[in-house]
Amino acid sequence: MNRNAGVLLHITSLPSRYGIGTLGEEAFLFVDWMVKANLKIWQVLPLVPTNYGDSPYQSVSSTALNYYMIDFDILHKKGLLKKKEYESRCFYHLEQRVDYSILFSEKIAVLKVAFRKVNRHDADFLNFVQKGEYKDFAVFMTLKAMHQYQSWNLWNKEYQQYSLELEEKIIKNYNDEYLFWVWTQYEFLQEWTELHAYAKQNGIEIMGDMPLYVAYDSVEVWKHPELFVLTEDHKPKFVAGCPPDIFTADGQLWGNPIYDWAYMKKENYVWWNDRIKSAFDLYDILRIDHFRGFDKYYSIPAEHDTARYGTWEDGPKIDLFKDKLDLKIVAEDLGLIDDGVKLLMQQTNYPGMKVLEFAFDGNTNNDHKPSNYIENCVVYTGTHDNMPIYQYILDLDPYNLEVFLNDLKKECMYLGVPVKDYSYEDIALTIVELAFASKANTCIIPMQDLLCQDGTSRMNLPSTVSTKNWSYRVTKAHLSDKLASMVKDFVKRYHR
């Protein structure tokens, strides 16, 4: 595999006048910026609609697409919106923050204005509706809208249990609302297809992201309760999370329902196969989150309010992936890694992840140290769940900073990287350069770390719900020629 490099920046984080990054002009300009920087991989977060907590890892659907990313200017060019119908509205309070509460009321309202002008007899749109790929999502969202977007378990009793009869009734009686949600998927895919083709023309691959779990408030749990370990009245028996560790005394309680892997095996993993196939219809490369959960997953009784008292249970292991070994999958193998996970990584031969923020702890055997890498891995300075590297260094106490810097210098010496340590910014950029220099076939840097931004730019703090999570954005000024030139130098120097 060729050595290459990329950047991690979600679509929602792109510049835009309308409160959130979209699939419009700024996304194409970002591809142009990547070309200037000689980067070959654009990694994004899940493209699914967000729900409670605005997290793309807690979606109403595992395969639907986030209508917030639809671009108003493209709709204007298609004759579906007049500029005054969206330019007169306010979509944010702060330019560098996505405000999902404003988008929830304002963006959906504008999309409905556009939808009123859609030609519903257009052959292409009719064919899309008849294919029914997003029917489940559209029915579910129609019902959510009827119930003020509450979780499905809070709906009127007659709607809580899926049936084909109920589905047909909703499509017939609420056809306008149903078709609106189908159209959001149709429009997203048209815009995404153009952007993806433009990236490909410029030699750039898009790496998508697949969460392991789905949310309880999702169409999958509502329509296919048999896929999950639920009680008779469809409440979770067990939920997902992570056990306590040195970072979290109570562990992480994610709250997602646990899969019924025995049932899925009996069905030849048809749901997973369809999900992975649909992901590769969108992306060139797929990162699968929490990959260790396919070997063993942590299961917590649903009545517990912390993750302290869960148990490790067997996942499907190689059985799920034995016919997918040729796919371009990156396995997020972070966290508690035991022999079972290591065996699964060997069996699939998928590249795992190395994170430099975890590397410099004085332990010579630390897997995240570049001197311990194999080539078949992807190196990051940090992930969307990490503190940006600049702030991470800034927060180290004097003892741990000394350990960190000593380790960093040794690793730089090992790879022939010049150490710059006159300022925290210098140290952060030295770590970025070390990632480029490493043996890893692929190097991906979050935009926050290329820009040496502080903790206010953090994308997510795990196990918290906050307007600071998932709301990070860049401005046009951030995507400068100077930054592209610095990155291009690293790419050239380290043969990526």
C-alpha positions as a printed NumPy array, in Angstrom:
array([[  0.   ,   0.   ,   0.   ],
       [  1.251,   3.495,  -0.842],
       [  2.07 ,   5.922,   1.936],
       [ -0.562,   8.624,   2.073],
       [ -1.971,  11.343,   4.282],
       [ -5.305,  12.94 ,   4.993],
       [ -7.3  ,  15.247,   7.213],
       [-10.19 ,  14.652,   9.624],
       [-12.862,  17.334,   9.286],
       [-16.576,  16.603,   9.379],
       [-18.895,  18.141,   6.76 ],
       [-20.742,  20.031,   9.514],
       [-17.469,  21.774,  10.469],
       [-16.98 ,  23.438,   7.067],
       [-17.493,  27.201,   6.63 ],
       [-20.998,  28.321,   5.66 ],
       [-23.237,  31.365,   6.074],
       [-26.136,  29.167,   7.105],
       [-25.134,  27.745,  10.466],
       [-23.586,  24.416,   9.46 ],
       [-21.196,  23.004,   6.895],
       [-23.015,  21.626,   3.837],
       [-22.385,  19.744,   0.597],
       [-22.242,  23.003,  -1.35 ],
       [-19.502,  25.311,  -2.611],
       [-17.394,  25.309,   0.565],
       [-17.099,  21.505,   0.451],
       [-15.751,  21.75 ,  -3.109],
       [-13.36 ,  24.515,  -2.011],
       [-12.164,  22.263,   0.799],
       [-11.303,  19.592,  -1.778],
       [ -9.332,  22.307,  -3.63 ],
       [ -7.506,  23.131,  -0.382],
       [ -6.665,  19.443,   0.1  ],
       [ -5.229,  19.34 ,  -3.43 ],
       [ -2.968,  22.301,  -2.563],
       [ -1.863,  20.422,   0.57 ],
       [ -1.262,  17.166,  -1.402],
       [ -3.612,  15.273,   0.91 ],
       [ -5.329,  12.142,  -0.432],
       [ -7.896,  11.147,   2.228],
       [-10.76 ,  13.217,   3.609],
       [-12.106,  11.561,   6.741],
       [-15.592,  12.538,   7.872],
       [-17.783,  11.45 ,  10.798],
       [-21.027,   9.495,  10.268],
       [-23.321,  11.242,   7.753],
       [-26.46 ,  10.038,   9.551],
       [-29.079,  12.438,  10.975],
       [-28.329,  13.542,  14.521],
       [-30.81 ,  13.168,  17.358],
       [-30.574,  13.593,  21.131],
       [-27.291,  15.288,  22.087],
       [-26.57 ,  16.135,  18.414],
       [-24.271,  13.134,  18.154],
       [-23.767,  11.352,  14.83 ],
       [-23.193,   8.243,  16.977],
       [-26.794,   8.383,  18.318],
       [-28.925,   8.558,  15.171],
       [-32.554,   7.852,  14.337],
       [-31.282,   5.613,  11.523],
       [-28.095,   3.7  ,  10.793],
       [-28.243,   4.39 ,   7.039],
       [-30.224,   7.615,   6.525],
       [-28.471,  10.877,   5.644],
       [-28.283,  14.156,   7.521],
       [-30.638,  16.672,   5.89 ],
       [-28.885,  19.508,   7.767],
       [-26.031,  19.108,   5.244],
       [-28.288,  19.915,   2.257],
       [-27.122,  23.177,   0.676],
       [-29.522,  26.105,   0.238],
       [-27.597,  27.683,  -2.64 ],
       [-27.828,  24.426,  -4.612],
       [-31.589,  24.384,  -3.972],
       [-31.709,  28.   ,  -5.195],
       [-29.9  ,  27.027,  -8.426],
       [-32.443,  24.227,  -8.914],
       [-35.261,  26.777,  -8.642],
       [-36.538,  25.328,  -5.37 ],
       [-35.696,  28.341,  -3.171],
       [-35.627,  32.094,  -3.578],
       [-32.679,  33.71 ,  -1.836],
       [-34.993,  35.8  ,   0.351],
       [-36.538,  32.568,   1.646],
       [-33.321,  31.645,   3.436],
       [-31.   ,  34.673,   3.466],
       [-33.44 ,  36.579,   5.691],
       [-33.268,  33.909,   8.418],
       [-30.676,  33.51 ,  11.176],
       [-29.131,  30.042,  11.497],
       [-26.521,  30.564,  14.226],
       [-25.42 ,  32.704,  17.169],
       [-21.67 ,  32.186,  16.728],
       [-19.987,  31.681,  13.356],
       [-17.675,  28.967,  14.71 ],
       [-20.411,  26.908,  16.4  ],
       [-23.231,  24.814,  14.989],
       [-26.417,  25.629,  16.919],
       [-28.573,  22.538,  16.423],
       [-31.563,  23.994,  18.249],
       [-31.776,  26.823,  15.686],
       [-31.257,  24.413,  12.78 ],
       [-34.012,  22.158,  14.109],
       [-36.61 ,  24.889,  13.705],
       [-35.138,  27.039,  10.926],
       [-33.447,  24.611,   8.535],
       [-36.311,  22.098,   8.432],
       [-38.728,  24.999,   7.811],
       [-36.687,  26.205,   4.809],
       [-36.328,  22.655,   3.442],
       [-40.117,  22.327,   3.586],
       [-40.453,  25.561,   1.576],
       [-38.149,  24.043,  -1.058],
       [-40.015,  20.732,  -1.033],
       [-43.296,  22.477,  -1.895],
       [-41.727,  23.369,  -5.276],
       [-40.38 ,  19.873,  -6.008],
       [-41.861,  18.171,  -9.066],
       [-43.24 ,  15.032,  -7.456],
       [-44.011,  13.527, -10.862],
       [-40.369,  13.706, -11.954],
       [-39.468,  10.199, -13.196],
       [-36.172,  10.106, -11.291],
       [-37.802,  11.123,  -7.997],
       [-40.726,   8.718,  -8.514],
       [-38.283,   5.883,  -9.128],
       [-36.392,   6.819,  -5.938],
       [-39.645,   6.771,  -3.933],
       [-40.692,   3.41 ,  -5.425],
       [-37.315,   1.798,  -4.699],
       [-38.105,   2.464,  -1.062],
       [-34.53 ,   2.405,   0.273],
       [-35.334,   5.186,   2.755],
       [-38.979,   4.245,   3.367],
       [-38.312,   3.069,   6.949],
       [-36.576,   6.333,   7.818],
       [-39.319,   8.463,   6.236],
       [-42.133,   6.588,   8.021],
       [-40.255,   6.848,  11.334],
       [-39.634,  10.602,  10.913],
       [-43.264,  11.164,   9.944],
       [-44.309,   9.496,  13.182],
       [-41.697,  11.456,  15.147],
       [-43.003,  14.719,  13.672],
       [-46.568,  13.688,  14.666],
       [-45.303,  13.211,  18.233],
       [-43.25 ,  16.439,  18.51 ],
       [-40.064,  14.447,  17.765],
       [-40.267,  12.475,  21.003],
       [-38.568,   9.095,  21.349],
       [-40.734,   6.303,  19.841],
       [-41.342,   4.68 ,  23.261],
       [-43.214,   7.879,  24.274],
       [-45.549,   7.862,  21.248],
       [-49.237,   7.013,  21.509],
       [-49.538,   3.285,  22.2  ],
       [-51.05 ,   2.515,  18.778],
       [-47.856,   3.722,  17.072],
       [-45.243,   2.13 ,  19.334],
       [-45.455,  -1.294,  17.705],
       [-44.493,  -1.537,  14.04 ],
       [-46.753,  -3.345,  11.592],
       [-47.028,  -3.319,   7.806],
       [-50.618,  -2.108,   8.184],
       [-49.464,   0.866,  10.294],
       [-46.706,   1.678,   7.781],
       [-49.16 ,   1.71 ,   4.862],
       [-51.613,   3.835,   6.846],
       [-48.943,   6.438,   7.666],
       [-47.745,   6.639,   4.042],
       [-51.33 ,   7.065,   2.825],
       [-52.666,   9.458,   5.47 ],
       [-49.536,  11.592,   5.891],
       [-48.181,  11.337,   2.371],
       [-46.93 ,  14.92 ,   2.17 ],
       [-44.819,  14.6  ,   5.344],
       [-43.632,  11.127,   4.315],
       [-42.533,  12.314,   0.858],
       [-40.735,  15.292,   2.409],
       [-38.482,  12.965,   4.399],
       [-37.9  ,  10.746,   1.362],
       [-36.965,  13.867,  -0.646],
       [-34.351,  14.924,   1.954],
       [-32.559,  11.653,   1.218],
       [-32.944,  12.071,  -2.543],
       [-31.537,  15.605,  -2.437],
       [-28.668,  14.692,  -0.085],
       [-27.607,  11.837,  -2.367],
       [-27.655,  14.051,  -5.46 ],
       [-25.434,  16.626,  -3.724],
       [-23.156,  13.98 ,  -2.176],
       [-22.686,  12.188,  -5.505],
       [-21.423,  15.406,  -7.121],
       [-19.067,  16.193,  -4.241],
       [-17.741,  12.623,  -4.095],
       [-17.137,  12.611,  -7.868],
       [-15.251,  15.926,  -7.564],
       [-13.061,  14.5  ,  -4.799],
       [-12.343,  11.409,  -6.928],
       [-11.418,  13.553,  -9.957],
       [ -8.874,  15.253,  -7.708],
       [ -7.378,  11.982,  -6.466],
       [ -9.001,  12.196,  -3.037],
       [-10.722,   9.283,  -1.29 ],
       [-13.422,   9.858,   1.317],
       [-13.215,   7.82 ,   4.504],
       [-16.579,   7.421,   6.185],
       [-17.341,   6.304,   9.708],
       [-19.705,   3.635,  11.01 ],
       [-20.767,   3.531,  14.673],
       [-20.919,   0.014,  16.117],
       [-24.254,   0.576,  17.859],
       [-27.553,   2.239,  16.994],
       [-29.614,   4.461,  19.295],
       [-32.601,   3.114,  21.217],
       [-34.662,   5.879,  19.616],
       [-34.044,   4.6  ,  16.099],
       [-36.082,   3.097,  13.303],
       [-34.096,  -0.143,  13.641],
       [-35.139,  -0.725,  17.259],
       [-38.736,   0.339,  16.526],
       [-39.177,  -1.767,  13.373],
       [-36.781,  -4.671,  14.034],
       [-36.792,  -5.351,  17.79 ],
       [-35.716,  -8.928,  17.033],
       [-32.21 ,  -7.622,  16.217],
       [-31.686,  -6.51 ,  19.83 ],
       [-31.786,  -7.925,  23.356],
       [-35.048,  -6.382,  24.56 ],
       [-37.835,  -7.187,  27.021],
       [-41.304,  -8.225,  25.829],
       [-42.411,  -4.578,  25.798],
       [-39.3  ,  -3.654,  23.757],
       [-37.265,  -2.002,  26.499],
       [-33.509,  -2.731,  26.635],
       [-32.457,  -5.586,  28.902],
       [-28.814,  -4.602,  28.572],
       [-27.056,  -1.508,  27.229],
       [-23.623,  -0.784,  25.803],
       [-20.698,   1.039,  27.351],
       [-17.118,   0.721,  28.587],
       [-15.882,  -0.488,  31.98 ],
       [-14.179,   1.847,  34.486],
       [-10.562,   2.778,  33.684],
       [ -7.954,   5.305,  34.803],
       [ -9.89 ,   8.078,  33.014],
       [-13.42 ,   7.27 ,  34.231],
       [-14.114,   5.749,  37.66 ],
       [-17.667,   4.786,  36.679],
       [-16.835,   3.723,  33.128],
       [-18.85 ,   4.977,  30.157],
       [-22.585,   4.281,  29.992],
       [-23.57 ,   4.79 ,  26.34 ],
       [-27.077,   3.426,  26.727],
       [-27.363,   1.832,  23.257],
       [-29.263,  -1.466,  23.126],
       [-27.168,  -4.625,  22.701],
       [-27.428,  -6.695,  19.519],
       [-28.845, -10.202,  19.598],
       [-25.818, -11.721,  17.881],
       [-27.223, -15.276,  18.006],
       [-30.255, -14.127,  15.999],
       [-28.074, -12.139,  13.584],
       [-25.861, -15.183,  12.983],
       [-28.939, -17.31 ,  12.268],
       [-29.985, -14.714,   9.666],
       [-26.48 , -14.772,   8.104],
       [-25.828, -11.212,   9.298],
       [-28.083,  -9.836,   6.57 ],
       [-28.661,  -6.551,   8.445],
       [-24.925,  -5.966,   8.897],
       [-24.148,  -6.956,   5.309],
       [-26.705,  -4.457,   3.997],
       [-25.402,  -1.76 ,   6.33 ],
       [-21.782,  -2.215,   5.255],
       [-22.768,  -2.378,   1.577],
       [-24.703,   0.889,   1.833],
       [-21.669,   2.5  ,   3.517],
       [-19.437,   1.547,   0.592],
       [-22.013,   3.048,  -1.781],
       [-21.132,   6.37 ,  -0.109],
       [-17.443,   6.061,   0.781],
       [-14.146,   4.763,  -0.605],
       [-12.832,   3.69 ,   2.813],
       [-14.808,   2.848,   5.948],
       [-13.669,   3.304,   9.536],
       [-15.66 ,   1.071,  11.886],
       [-15.94 ,   2.53 ,  15.37 ],
       [-15.351,   0.431,  18.523],
       [-14.158,  -2.553,  16.491],
       [-13.221,  -4.446,  19.651],
       [-16.978,  -4.872,  20.238],
       [-17.078,  -7.49 ,  17.474],
       [-14.75 ,  -9.699,  19.505],
       [-16.195,  -9.035,  22.941],
       [-18.59 ,  -6.264,  23.966],
       [-19.331,  -4.799,  27.377],
       [-22.925,  -5.401,  28.454],
       [-24.494,  -3.466,  31.337],
       [-27.89 ,  -4.342,  32.91 ],
       [-30.259,  -1.601,  31.753],
       [-31.405,  -0.723,  35.284],
       [-27.884,   0.401,  36.325],
       [-27.016,   4.088,  36.21 ],
       [-23.245,   3.565,  35.805],
       [-21.059,   1.183,  33.779],
       [-19.422,  -0.3  ,  36.89 ],
       [-21.22 ,  -3.649,  36.865],
       [-21.216,  -4.889,  33.283],
       [-19.857,  -8.129,  31.843],
       [-17.865,  -8.958,  28.724],
       [-19.827, -11.06 ,  26.216],
       [-18.733, -12.707,  22.971],
       [-19.401, -10.882,  19.718],
       [-19.475, -12.474,  16.241],
       [-15.656, -12.331,  15.868],
       [-14.293, -13.227,  12.401],
       [-17.589, -14.871,  11.391],
       [-19.058, -11.49 ,  10.409],
       [-15.999, -10.391,   8.425],
       [-14.794, -13.594,   6.741],
       [-16.414, -12.538,   3.428],
       [-15.331,  -8.879,   3.767],
       [-11.543,  -9.241,   3.942],
       [-11.004,  -7.413,   0.643],
       [-12.923,  -4.295,   1.722],
       [-11.072,  -1.069,   2.562],
       [-11.955,  -1.052,   6.25 ],
       [-10.07 ,   0.714,   9.053],
       [-10.696,  -0.831,  12.477],
       [-10.904,   1.544,  15.447],
       [ -9.084,  -0.767,  17.842],
       [ -8.633,   1.67 ,  20.731],
       [ -9.461,   1.033,  24.379],
       [ -8.989,  -2.233,  26.257],
       [ -7.232,  -4.482,  23.74 ],
       [ -6.804,  -8.141,  24.699],
       [ -5.661, -11.254,  22.852],
       [ -9.09 , -11.774,  21.278],
       [ -9.047,  -8.338,  19.632],
       [ -5.462,  -8.863,  18.489],
       [ -6.454, -12.17 ,  16.898],
       [ -9.421, -10.549,  15.112],
       [ -7.126,  -7.783,  13.793],
       [ -4.701, -10.43 ,  12.489],
       [ -7.497, -12.465,  10.889],
       [ -9.005,  -9.482,   9.058],
       [ -5.687,  -7.732,   8.376],
       [ -7.549,  -4.417,   8.61 ],
       [ -5.304,  -1.485,   9.56 ],
       [ -5.801,  -0.417,  13.17 ],
       [ -5.351,   3.032,  14.705],
       [ -2.442,   4.636,  16.546],
       [ -2.922,   7.889,  18.457],
       [  0.098,  10.038,  19.294],
       [ -1.729,  11.742,  22.164],
       [ -1.509,   8.38 ,  23.975],
       [  2.127,   7.698,  23.02 ],
       [  4.446,   9.661,  25.297],
       [  3.974,   8.153,  28.747],
       [  7.463,   6.786,  29.472],
       [  6.498,   3.204,  28.578],
       [  8.816,   1.884,  25.848],
       [  6.297,  -0.859,  24.938],
       [  3.429,   1.589,  24.334],
       [  1.768,   0.541,  21.037],
       [  1.097,   4.18 ,  20.126],
       [  4.824,   5.042,  19.991],
       [  5.955,   5.323,  16.341],
       [  9.01 ,   3.133,  17.115],
       [  6.559,   0.256,  17.786],
       [  4.407,   0.615,  14.631],
       [  3.904,  -1.812,  11.821],
       [  3.204,  -0.293,   8.397],
       [ -0.388,  -1.561,   8.239],
       [ -1.933,   1.078,  10.502],
       [ -3.362,   4.604,  10.477],
       [ -1.664,   7.175,  12.707],
       [ -3.529,  10.147,  14.186],
       [ -2.422,  12.923,  16.507],
       [ -5.875,  12.542,  18.103],
       [ -9.432,  11.537,  17.203],
       [-12.769,  13.374,  17.329],
       [-13.047,  12.221,  20.971],
       [ -9.653,  13.603,  22.056],
       [ -8.596,  16.964,  23.372],
       [ -6.726,  18.821,  20.569],
       [ -3.022,  18.072,  20.987],
       [ -2.06 ,  21.705,  21.693],
       [ -4.425,  21.905,  24.686],
       [ -3.463,  18.409,  25.823],
       [  0.192,  19.487,  26.171],
       [ -0.833,  22.756,  27.789],
       [ -2.772,  20.841,  30.473],
       [  0.071,  18.471,  31.452],
       [  1.513,  18.979,  34.929],
       [  5.302,  19.632,  35.108],
       [  6.224,  15.983,  35.812],
       [  4.097,  14.506,  33.009],
       [  5.176,  17.252,  30.615],
       [  8.81 ,  16.28 ,  31.219],
       [  8.024,  12.581,  30.596],
       [  6.057,  13.554,  27.486],
       [  8.847,  15.721,  26.055],
       [ 11.581,  13.173,  26.81 ],
       [  9.601,  10.486,  24.996],
       [  8.782,  12.825,  22.134],
       [ 12.468,  13.667,  21.646],
       [ 13.437,   9.984,  21.585],
       [ 10.777,   9.221,  18.972],
       [ 11.833,  12.22 ,  16.891],
       [ 15.453,  11.088,  17.032],
       [ 14.368,   7.59 ,  15.958],
       [ 12.608,   9.008,  12.869],
       [ 14.962,  11.91 ,  12.115],
       [ 12.357,  14.57 ,  12.881],
       [ 13.735,  17.937,  14.06 ],
       [ 12.412,  18.804,  17.53 ],
       [ 10.987,  22.28 ,  17.917],
       [ 10.101,  23.02 ,  21.538],
       [ 10.324,  26.8  ,  21.893],
       [  6.576,  27.038,  22.453],
       [  3.556,  24.772,  22.951],
       [  2.603,  25.444,  19.345],
       [  6.055,  24.253,  18.218],
       [  5.654,  21.062,  20.256],
       [  2.189,  20.435,  18.776],
       [  3.497,  20.853,  15.217],
       [  6.46 ,  18.581,  15.99 ],
       [  3.934,  15.871,  16.926],
       [  2.056,  16.503,  13.662],
       [  5.341,  16.13 ,  11.746],
       [  6.142,  12.943,  13.662],
       [  2.862,  11.449,  12.443],
       [  3.84 ,  12.191,   8.818],
       [  7.315,  10.734,   9.417],
       [  6.075,   7.512,  11.021],
       [  6.087,   4.057,   9.462],
       [  2.247,   4.001,   9.316],
       [  0.985,   3.661,   5.746],
       [ -1.684,   6.291,   6.411],
       [ -1.434,   9.465,   8.466],
       [ -4.583,  11.469,   9.259],
       [ -4.548,  14.704,  11.228],
       [ -7.648,  16.394,  12.696],
       [ -7.961,  19.953,  11.379],
       [ -7.784,  21.287,  14.961],
       [ -4.27 ,  19.841,  15.301],
       [ -3.062,  21.219,  11.958],
       [ -4.265,  24.626,  13.199],
       [ -2.838,  24.155,  16.749],
       [ -6.201,  25.102,  18.22 ],
       [ -7.002,  24.991,  21.929],
       [ -9.593,  23.039,  23.912],
       [-12.499,  25.221,  22.782],
       [-12.183,  23.484,  19.396],
       [-12.667,  19.99 ,  20.818],
       [-15.198,  18.041,  18.737],
       [-16.538,  15.803,  21.5  ],
       [-16.074,  14.971,  25.162],
       [-17.268,  11.339,  25.475],
       [-20.194,  10.508,  27.777],
       [-21.318,  14.138,  28.028],
       [-24.192,  16.031,  26.442],
       [-23.328,  19.636,  25.677],
       [-23.782,  22.292,  22.992],
       [-19.96 ,  22.29 ,  22.825],
       [-20.008,  18.727,  21.451],
       [-20.243,  18.182,  17.673],
       [-20.496,  21.921,  17.017],
       [-16.892,  22.808,  16.018],
       [-16.472,  24.784,  12.789],
       [-13.639,  26.327,  10.788],
       [-13.73 ,  29.646,   8.976],
       [-12.518,  30.4  ,   5.46 ],
       [ -9.494,  32.154,   6.949],
       [ -8.384,  28.92 ,   8.633],
       [ -8.045,  27.13 ,   5.289],
       [ -5.125,  29.249,   4.162],
       [ -2.487,  28.725,   1.486],
       [  0.105,  28.993,   4.247],
       [ -1.391,  25.999,   6.084],
       [ -1.662,  24.031,   2.826],
       [  1.998,  24.793,   2.091],
       [  3.119,  23.528,   5.526],
       [  1.175,  20.292,   5.065],
       [  2.473,  19.859,   1.513],
       [  6.038,  20.148,   2.831],
       [  5.38 ,  17.343,   5.333],
       [  3.798,  15.181,   2.596],
       [  6.801,  15.701,   0.31 ],
       [  9.463,  15.325,   3.005],
       [  8.061,  12.036,   4.287],
       [  7.074,  10.576,   0.886],
       [  3.319,  10.401,   1.419]])
